[in-house]
């Protein structure tokens, strides 16, 4: 087995054992730095992935709308809506990468329990919308909207879902009736009664005070229009967003539509995601710089002490004809071994921490602007561990080179008489 390892590496390993306490301390410093970086980076990766999926499932991976729909204000409801939603959906649903295409109507008005009224922000959706959202919508009471095509659905009892704080403000629960008042697309006032089907929480207090869902057909009846605000395209794989968007653009360009359309990927509407990512990138960047400085100082001190203790040995090797580059190379290999061993230990600690958090439920406090906490999770990324290992190895190599270079530059006679 020893023959498989180069002699210079075995010599470097034996040299590290001259002062085991110092070598172990250096390895621990490197391991802690690698563990801190990979654990923090793993938490960042988990946060990025969670925010990415929650945003994509909330808005859809691709949103189809009229041009500048998100920049223009509507004077009348659905003034900037889509009239060809059925045609567009039929043309796109054949793509196997598309999980579903959900129409959506955004509107607002007044909601009343008979004695008290307040403003609401409503969304008209299909019942399958909630399947697309997955775990990112918390149903506190009741159920989601029923399928209007089901024989159990009673058209005389149109359903609505209320945000938890909106329901609390109106003092209504599942099974109670509320009245929605809104302006139609013609500018008239219209009001319908709805039965509370469920109560949900988005985790954002401002939304929970105003938001409600009702079936898209009920919203069209209330607004007296057959249009929809947008079409949300949901995919099986978020990574294929750009590919599917190009395909959608090509497909719809060959269809004669009543109005121009615009495609908006989820990234363009993920304002919270982009801000959090920028913040975390800066935090991890500063943290990485601090850890790099700690490792550099620790290794520079270790190697400087090692070079100082072995000054006479360096002089002897130089007197026997060993090139300075060979001596420096030996110290660099020792530092590389320290970096490798420390990085492996740090990576194993990070993997154990990720496994531990998968078994033990550790809750994080609610982030700013939200009411619900979330489980602490760390993604173990082999690529991140390798990147940290390469970074640490580079830092250790530089520290060892600077320390050893100073030692080998001493005159041979001075090195041999060094005490």
Backbone torsions as a table, in degrees:
resi	resn	phi	psi	omega
1	UNK	NA	-37.1	-178.3
2	UNK	-64.9	-28.5	-179.9
3	UNK	-69.7	-21.8	179.7
4	UNK	-75.7	-19.4	179.8
5	UNK	-99.3	128.1	-179.8
6	UNK	-56.0	147.3	-178.0
7	UNK	-59.2	-38.8	-178.1
8	UNK	-63.8	-33.7	178.5
9	UNK	-71.5	-39.8	178.7
10	UNK	-65.1	-39.3	177.3
11	UNK	-64.4	-42.4	179.0
12	UNK	-61.7	-40.0	179.3
13	UNK	-66.1	-40.0	177.7
14	UNK	-66.2	-37.0	178.1
15	UNK	-63.6	-35.5	178.5
16	UNK	-64.7	-25.6	-178.2
17	UNK	-83.3	-1.6	177.4
18	UNK	-63.3	-41.5	177.5
19	UNK	-128.3	84.3	-172.5
20	UNK	-64.5	-36.6	-177.7
21	UNK	-62.4	-43.8	-179.9
22	UNK	-68.0	-38.9	179.1
23	UNK	-65.8	-42.8	178.9
24	UNK	-63.0	-40.3	178.9
25	UNK	-62.8	-42.3	178.2
26	UNK	-63.8	-41.8	178.0
27	UNK	-62.2	-41.2	179.5
28	UNK	-64.6	-40.2	178.2
29	UNK	-61.7	-44.8	178.7
30	UNK	-64.9	-43.2	-179.0
31	UNK	-61.8	-43.0	179.5
32	UNK	-64.7	-40.4	178.8
33	UNK	-64.0	-45.8	179.0
34	UNK	-64.3	-42.5	178.3
35	UNK	-61.2	-44.9	-179.5
36	UNK	-62.2	-43.3	-178.2
37	UNK	-68.5	-44.9	-178.3
38	UNK	-71.2	-35.3	178.0
39	UNK	-68.4	-45.5	177.8
40	UNK	-64.8	-41.8	177.1
41	UNK	-64.5	-38.0	177.2
42	UNK	-64.6	-38.7	175.5
43	UNK	-64.6	-39.4	177.0
44	UNK	-63.6	-42.6	178.1
45	UNK	-61.7	-41.6	177.2
46	UNK	-62.7	-43.0	180.0
47	UNK	-64.0	-45.1	179.0
48	UNK	-59.6	-46.0	-177.6
49	UNK	-64.9	-41.4	-179.1
50	UNK	-65.9	-45.6	179.6
51	UNK	-65.5	-37.5	178.8
52	UNK	-62.2	-48.5	-178.2
53	UNK	-69.0	-39.0	-179.8
54	UNK	-65.9	-38.8	178.6
55	UNK	-68.2	-44.5	-178.8
56	UNK	-64.2	-36.7	-179.6
57	UNK	-79.1	-21.7	178.2
58	UNK	-79.1	-46.7	-175.0
59	UNK	-99.5	-17.6	-169.4
60	UNK	94.3	148.3	-179.4
61	UNK	-66.5	-33.7	176.8
62	UNK	-136.0	131.3	178.5
63	UNK	-109.4	125.9	177.7
64	UNK	-101.0	126.8	-178.0
65	UNK	-152.9	176.6	170.3
66	UNK	-69.7	154.6	179.7
67	UNK	-56.8	137.5	177.8
68	UNK	60.2	27.9	-179.1
69	UNK	-60.8	-38.9	-176.1
70	UNK	-80.7	-8.4	177.6
71	UNK	-102.3	-20.1	-176.1
72	UNK	-96.7	143.6	173.4
73	UNK	-93.8	138.9	179.0
74	UNK	-90.2	128.3	174.3
75	UNK	-74.5	-33.9	176.4
76	UNK	-126.0	148.7	179.0
77	UNK	-56.5	136.7	177.7
78	UNK	62.9	19.4	177.4
79	UNK	-62.0	-35.7	179.5
80	UNK	-104.7	26.0	-177.7
81	UNK	-81.6	174.8	179.0
82	UNK	-96.6	132.9	179.0
83	UNK	-98.1	-15.8	-175.8
84	UNK	-109.4	34.7	-175.1
85	UNK	-61.5	-40.0	-179.3
86	UNK	-65.9	-41.0	179.2
87	UNK	-64.3	-43.5	-179.5
88	UNK	-64.8	-45.1	-179.4
89	UNK	-61.6	-42.9	-179.4
90	UNK	-63.4	-35.2	-177.9
91	UNK	-75.5	-26.1	-172.8
92	UNK	-100.6	-24.9	-170.5
93	UNK	-66.0	-15.4	-179.2
94	UNK	-70.2	-19.5	-179.6
95	UNK	-69.3	125.4	-175.7
96	UNK	-71.1	-16.5	178.1
97	UNK	-79.5	-13.8	-178.0
98	UNK	-91.3	123.6	179.8
99	UNK	-79.5	-36.1	-179.8
100	UNK	-176.7	159.4	177.0
101	UNK	-125.0	115.6	-174.0
102	UNK	-114.6	122.7	173.9
103	UNK	-74.8	153.4	-179.6
104	UNK	-145.6	141.1	175.8
105	UNK	-120.4	125.5	177.6
106	UNK	-107.4	127.6	-179.7
107	UNK	-156.2	174.9	178.4
108	UNK	-146.7	169.7	-178.3
109	UNK	174.5	-151.0	179.4
110	UNK	-116.0	141.9	175.2
111	UNK	-121.4	139.5	-175.8
112	UNK	-136.5	146.2	173.6
113	UNK	-100.8	7.8	-179.0
114	UNK	108.8	-30.0	179.8
115	UNK	-123.9	-18.0	-178.6
116	UNK	-138.0	139.9	-178.9
117	UNK	-125.9	151.0	176.6
118	UNK	-153.0	165.6	-178.8
119	UNK	-79.2	143.1	175.0
120	UNK	-128.8	157.2	171.2
121	UNK	-117.0	111.6	-172.2
122	UNK	-105.4	154.4	174.8
123	UNK	-131.5	122.7	173.4
124	UNK	-90.3	121.6	-174.2
125	UNK	-138.9	167.3	170.5
126	UNK	-84.5	163.1	179.6
127	UNK	-66.0	-26.4	-179.8
128	UNK	-74.1	-11.0	177.9
129	UNK	-55.7	-37.0	-175.4
130	UNK	-76.5	-24.9	172.4
131	UNK	-67.9	-36.2	179.5
132	UNK	-68.7	-35.1	-178.0
133	UNK	-69.7	-31.7	179.7
134	UNK	66.8	-137.0	-174.2
135	UNK	-80.0	3.8	-174.6
136	UNK	-87.3	7.2	173.0
137	UNK	-127.5	121.2	-174.5
138	UNK	-95.5	110.9	177.7
139	UNK	-85.1	112.2	-177.3
140	UNK	-83.6	-40.7	179.7
141	UNK	-141.5	153.7	175.4
142	UNK	69.2	-148.5	-175.6
143	UNK	-136.6	174.1	175.3
144	UNK	-78.4	175.0	-176.8
145	UNK	-61.3	144.2	-179.4
146	UNK	-77.7	162.7	174.0
147	UNK	-78.6	119.4	-176.0
148	UNK	-68.1	-18.2	178.6
149	UNK	-86.9	-4.2	179.0
150	UNK	-75.2	141.7	178.2
151	UNK	-64.8	-17.3	179.2
152	UNK	-82.2	-12.0	-177.8
153	UNK	-74.9	130.8	-179.3
154	UNK	-102.9	110.6	-177.6
155	UNK	-64.9	-21.3	178.9
156	UNK	-77.7	-6.6	179.1
157	UNK	-127.3	71.1	177.6
158	UNK	-60.7	144.4	-169.9
159	UNK	-106.3	154.5	176.1
160	UNK	-143.5	148.1	173.8
161	UNK	-115.5	134.1	-175.3
162	UNK	-113.8	146.9	170.5
163	UNK	-64.3	150.2	-172.0
164	UNK	-61.0	-40.6	179.8
165	UNK	-75.5	-30.2	175.6
166	UNK	-66.3	-43.8	177.9
167	UNK	-65.0	-38.6	178.6
168	UNK	-65.7	-39.1	-180.0
169	UNK	-65.6	-37.8	179.8
170	UNK	-87.2	-7.4	-179.7
171	UNK	58.1	48.0	177.5
172	UNK	-121.7	157.3	179.3
173	UNK	-134.9	-177.3	179.7
174	UNK	-61.0	130.9	-179.6
175	UNK	99.2	-15.5	177.2
176	UNK	-79.8	164.6	-178.7
177	UNK	-110.2	142.9	175.3
178	UNK	-133.5	160.7	179.3
179	UNK	-115.4	129.6	176.6
180	UNK	-105.4	129.4	178.5
181	UNK	-117.7	124.9	-178.4
182	UNK	-144.6	163.6	176.7
183	UNK	-89.4	131.1	179.4
184	UNK	-76.0	173.1	179.3
185	UNK	-67.2	-15.2	177.2
186	UNK	-95.1	-1.6	179.0
187	UNK	94.8	0.2	178.8
188	UNK	-87.9	166.2	177.1
189	UNK	-95.9	140.2	-179.6
190	UNK	-139.9	145.5	-177.9
191	UNK	-140.0	135.7	176.7
192	UNK	-131.6	152.8	174.0
193	UNK	-95.4	140.3	-179.4
194	UNK	-133.6	147.4	178.0
195	UNK	-97.3	131.6	-178.3
196	UNK	-69.2	117.1	-178.8
197	UNK	-93.1	-36.4	-177.9
198	UNK	-159.0	163.0	177.3
199	UNK	-126.3	129.5	-172.7
200	UNK	-129.7	168.2	175.4
201	UNK	-134.2	133.3	175.3
202	UNK	-90.4	-12.0	-175.0
203	UNK	88.3	-6.4	178.6
204	UNK	-110.9	112.4	-174.4
205	UNK	-54.7	-39.8	-177.6
206	UNK	-65.8	-33.5	176.8
207	UNK	-75.6	-39.3	-178.9
208	UNK	-64.6	-21.2	178.8
209	UNK	-80.7	-17.4	-171.5
210	UNK	-129.5	-24.8	-167.2
211	UNK	-81.4	145.0	172.4
212	UNK	-148.8	158.3	177.1
213	UNK	-122.5	140.2	168.6
214	UNK	-142.8	164.6	-176.3
215	UNK	-64.7	146.1	-174.4
216	UNK	-62.1	-33.3	177.2
217	UNK	-66.5	-37.0	176.8
218	UNK	-66.3	-38.9	178.0
219	UNK	-65.1	-40.3	178.2
220	UNK	-66.4	-37.3	176.0
221	UNK	-65.4	-41.2	-178.9
222	UNK	-66.2	-38.0	-178.4
223	UNK	-92.7	-3.1	178.3
224	UNK	54.9	51.8	-179.7
225	UNK	-152.9	148.4	177.7
226	UNK	-96.5	3.3	-178.8
227	UNK	-82.7	168.4	171.1
228	UNK	-128.0	155.6	-179.1
229	UNK	-71.4	-50.9	-177.8
230	UNK	-146.4	166.7	169.3
231	UNK	-117.9	125.1	-179.9
232	UNK	-102.0	122.2	179.6
233	UNK	-97.6	117.1	179.5
234	UNK	-102.4	135.4	-177.9
235	UNK	-112.0	161.5	174.0
236	UNK	-75.5	-32.5	-175.7
237	UNK	-129.3	118.9	-178.8
238	UNK	-63.1	-29.3	-177.9
239	UNK	-65.1	-18.6	-177.8
240	UNK	-94.0	14.1	-175.9
241	UNK	-57.5	-49.1	-176.5
242	UNK	-66.5	-39.6	179.8
243	UNK	-63.2	-46.1	180.0
244	UNK	-68.0	-35.9	178.6
245	UNK	-61.5	-42.2	177.4
246	UNK	-62.5	-40.2	179.3
247	UNK	-66.1	-40.6	179.3
248	UNK	-63.3	-43.1	179.0
249	UNK	-60.4	-43.3	-179.9
250	UNK	-66.6	-42.6	-178.2
251	UNK	-65.2	-46.3	-176.5
252	UNK	-73.4	-22.2	177.6
253	UNK	-69.1	-19.2	179.1
254	UNK	-94.8	6.6	-179.8
255	UNK	-113.4	137.4	178.3
256	UNK	-82.8	105.7	-178.4
257	UNK	-106.5	158.3	-176.9
258	UNK	-71.0	-24.5	179.8
259	UNK	-146.6	164.1	176.7
260	UNK	-69.0	154.1	179.6
261	UNK	-128.8	164.1	178.5
262	UNK	-137.4	140.0	178.2
263	UNK	-105.7	130.1	-179.7
264	UNK	-123.1	112.7	177.8
265	UNK	-70.8	161.5	-175.7
266	UNK	-61.6	-28.8	-178.3
267	UNK	-62.0	-34.2	-177.8
268	UNK	-72.3	-14.6	178.5
269	UNK	-111.1	1.8	-176.9
270	UNK	-93.0	67.7	-176.9
271	UNK	-67.2	-42.1	-179.6
272	UNK	-65.3	-41.5	179.9
273	UNK	-60.9	-46.7	-177.3
274	UNK	-66.5	-38.0	179.3
275	UNK	-67.7	-44.2	179.3
276	UNK	-63.9	-41.5	-179.6
277	UNK	-63.6	-43.1	178.1
278	UNK	-62.6	-42.1	179.6
279	UNK	-63.4	-48.5	-178.7
280	UNK	-65.1	-37.9	178.4
281	UNK	-60.0	-40.8	178.7
282	UNK	-68.4	-42.0	179.8
283	UNK	-62.3	-47.0	-179.1
284	UNK	-67.9	-32.2	177.3
285	UNK	-64.8	-44.9	177.9
286	UNK	-65.8	-42.9	179.3
287	UNK	-61.3	-43.0	178.7
288	UNK	-63.2	-39.0	178.9
289	UNK	-65.5	-41.0	179.2
290	UNK	-64.7	-45.3	179.3
291	UNK	-63.0	-38.5	178.6
292	UNK	-63.4	-40.0	178.9
293	UNK	-65.9	-41.1	179.1
294	UNK	-61.7	-47.3	-179.8
295	UNK	-62.9	-41.7	-179.1
296	UNK	-62.6	-46.6	-179.3
297	UNK	-63.8	-44.0	-178.9
298	UNK	-63.1	-46.3	-178.6
299	UNK	-71.0	-35.6	177.8
300	UNK	-63.4	-41.5	177.9
301	UNK	-65.0	-44.0	-179.9
302	UNK	-61.1	-48.5	-176.8
303	UNK	-70.4	-34.3	177.5
304	UNK	-63.6	-43.2	177.5
305	UNK	-63.8	-39.6	179.9
306	UNK	-65.5	-41.9	179.2
307	UNK	-65.5	-41.6	-179.4
308	UNK	-62.5	-43.5	-179.5
309	UNK	-66.5	-26.7	-174.8
310	UNK	-108.3	26.1	-178.6
311	UNK	-62.0	-43.9	179.0
312	UNK	-65.3	-35.6	176.5
313	UNK	-64.2	-40.8	178.0
314	UNK	-63.4	-41.7	177.8
315	UNK	-62.9	-40.8	179.1
316	UNK	-62.9	-45.3	178.9
317	UNK	-63.0	-38.3	178.8
318	UNK	-66.6	-39.5	179.3
319	UNK	-65.7	-30.2	178.9
320	UNK	-81.6	-1.3	175.4
321	UNK	101.2	10.6	177.9
322	UNK	-72.3	132.9	-179.7
323	UNK	-69.5	145.3	177.2
324	UNK	-56.1	-36.1	-179.6
325	UNK	-64.2	-33.2	178.6
326	UNK	-70.2	-37.0	178.4
327	UNK	-67.3	-45.6	178.4
328	UNK	-61.9	-38.2	-179.9
329	UNK	-61.3	-36.7	178.8
330	UNK	-62.9	-43.9	178.6
331	UNK	-67.4	-36.9	178.4
332	UNK	-63.5	-39.7	178.6
333	UNK	-66.4	-36.8	176.0
334	UNK	-61.7	-45.0	178.4
335	UNK	-64.1	-37.6	178.5
336	UNK	-64.1	-38.5	176.6
337	UNK	-64.3	-42.0	176.6
338	UNK	-59.2	-43.7	179.9
339	UNK	-64.2	-41.9	-178.6
340	UNK	-66.3	-47.7	-178.7
341	UNK	-64.7	-44.9	179.6
342	UNK	-63.2	-38.8	179.9
343	UNK	-67.6	-39.0	177.4
344	UNK	-63.2	-44.3	178.7
345	UNK	-63.5	-44.2	178.4
346	UNK	-63.0	-40.5	177.5
347	UNK	-64.3	-40.2	177.5
348	UNK	-64.4	-40.1	176.7
349	UNK	-61.8	-40.1	178.4
350	UNK	-65.2	-41.4	178.1
351	UNK	-64.4	-41.2	178.5
352	UNK	-65.0	-38.0	178.4
353	UNK	-65.4	-40.0	178.5
354	UNK	-64.3	-42.3	177.6
355	UNK	-65.7	-40.0	179.7
356	UNK	-60.7	-42.8	-178.6
357	UNK	-73.3	-18.4	174.0
358	UNK	-74.7	-27.1	-178.5
359	UNK	-92.6	-42.1	-176.6
360	UNK	-99.5	130.0	-179.1
361	UNK	-85.7	103.3	176.4
362	UNK	-107.7	117.5	-174.8
363	UNK	-92.3	134.4	173.7
364	UNK	-89.9	149.6	177.2
365	UNK	-67.7	158.3	179.9
366	UNK	-60.2	137.6	175.6
367	UNK	-70.3	165.3	-179.9
368	UNK	-55.8	132.6	178.4
369	UNK	86.4	4.5	-179.7
370	UNK	-128.7	162.8	-176.1
371	UNK	-108.8	-18.2	-175.0
372	UNK	-109.8	137.9	173.0
373	UNK	-79.2	-174.9	-178.9
374	UNK	-151.0	153.5	-178.4
375	UNK	-68.9	139.0	176.8
376	UNK	-75.2	122.5	-178.8
377	UNK	-134.1	140.4	176.8
378	UNK	-122.3	125.0	174.0
379	UNK	-82.3	132.1	173.6
380	UNK	-91.1	117.2	-178.1
381	UNK	-115.7	116.2	178.2
382	UNK	-63.7	-36.2	178.4
383	UNK	-62.6	-39.7	178.9
384	UNK	-66.7	-40.1	177.8
385	UNK	-63.6	-42.9	179.1
386	UNK	-64.4	-39.7	178.6
387	UNK	-64.0	-42.7	177.2
388	UNK	-64.4	-39.2	179.2
389	UNK	-62.4	-45.0	178.6
390	UNK	-63.6	-40.5	179.2
391	UNK	-64.4	-45.2	179.3
392	UNK	-65.0	-41.3	179.1
393	UNK	-61.1	-40.3	178.7
394	UNK	-64.5	-44.1	-180.0
395	UNK	-63.2	-44.4	179.7
396	UNK	-64.3	-38.7	179.5
397	UNK	-63.7	-43.6	179.2
398	UNK	-64.2	-44.1	180.0
399	UNK	-62.0	-43.2	-179.9
400	UNK	-66.5	-40.2	-179.1
401	UNK	-64.2	-43.2	-180.0
402	UNK	-65.1	-40.1	-179.1
403	UNK	-69.8	-47.2	-176.0
404	UNK	-69.6	-33.6	-178.0
405	UNK	-61.7	-37.2	179.2
406	UNK	-68.0	-35.9	-178.9
407	UNK	-71.2	-42.1	-176.5
408	UNK	-75.2	-15.1	-179.4
409	UNK	-82.1	-6.2	177.4
410	UNK	-71.6	145.1	175.5
411	UNK	-59.3	148.4	-176.3
412	UNK	-60.8	-42.9	-178.5
413	UNK	-63.8	-38.9	178.3
414	UNK	-68.6	-39.7	179.8
415	UNK	-66.4	-38.0	-178.8
416	UNK	-69.0	-27.2	-178.7
417	UNK	-99.9	7.3	-177.5
418	UNK	-69.9	133.9	179.2
419	UNK	-116.7	NA	NA
